Amino acid sequence: MATQVAVVGAGVIGRAWAIVFARAGLPVRLYDVDAAQLANAGEFIAASLQDLHRAGLVDEEPAAILARIECQPDLALAMVGVEYVQECGPENVAVKQAMYTQLEAVVEAKTILASSTSGIVASRFTGHLTHPERCLVAHPVNPPYLIPLVEVAPSDTTSTDTVERTMALMHQVGQEPILVAKEVQGFILNRLQGALLNEALRLFRDGYVSAEDLDRTVKHGLGLRWSFMGPFETIDLNAPAGVVDYASRYGPLYRDVDLQRSGDNPWEDVTLQRLDDERRAALASHELAERQVWRDRRLMALMGHKRQQPAS
């Protein structure tokens, strides 16, 4: 019998998770405290499934996948028989603490409670529970039905069984889970992304590069390699004798650059406003939604290409 899963929160991430589980053949119950959001979820999911089908990323008819998703406005009913819960609530510790108190009261004894949080470690919102051992973070990349990485981040009290079952479920539904071995704010992906963003904002703020050329540097340079291999493999292949050889050649440069970085805040309002001015000149606010659809369709094309390549 297929694992019964529930998704708590019918926003962008919650709807995307519902697609991930349903396209893998699992029955999904989708819950949201906002009745209007829940009522509209099916329409958004159906549109995404149509796009995925047109791109060849799902073989089943979209209606068959959508039929596995039940929108349930009653939390207790949504949790009946559920073995795994994917929580997609706000990035707020107090709100999550309250949500997990509610969830613990209505789920079964072995139900895993996993959070989609982008950066809050699990111990901050599960430590007050009677059974924190069945809680952890399973942080996706948006949208998870196109970008498969999931950061599985347990707390010190999370049981090995919970971690193993979560990793197995993620593999089962076609995701690519990694284990975050110790709690750290922001986990792995957002700490890496943050390092790049912090440096990008400083280079932009200090007049070294325009916003457009900064983006061009990544999409026509770094991003091409990073779409199929990571930074460690990149440097291993960028010197004749591998990592140590690369470090002997370029390590001093990177150390010097790192020492030049100040401890100032690159996210100041004046910098962000100037960046926004440049971005709005390139893309008007009313065009953002259309460009997001373009982004997702380009990701679909990339994922279709990657599926045709041999497994690494």
HULIN-V689676 format. One record per run of one state. SS is the DSSP state (alpha for helix, beta for strand, coil for the rest). FROM is the first residue (numbers start at 1). TO is the last residue. If there is no record, write none. Layout:
# HULIN-V689676
ss: <SS SS>
from: <FROM FROM>
to: <TO TO>
This chain:
# HULIN-V689676
ss: <coil beta coil alpha coil beta coil alpha coil alpha coil beta coil alpha coil beta coil alpha coil beta coil alpha coil alpha beta coil beta coil alpha coil beta coil alpha coil alpha coil alpha coil alpha coil alpha coil alpha coil>
from: <1 5 9 12 24 28 32 35 55 62 67 69 72 75 79 84 88 93 107 112 116 123 127 132 135 141 149 155 160 173 176 180 189 206 211 227 231 238 243 261 269 283 285 308>
to: <4 8 11 23 27 31 34 54 61 66 68 71 74 78 83 87 92 106 111 115 122 126 131 134 140 148 154 159 172 175 179 188 205 210 226 230 237 242 260 268 282 284 307 312>
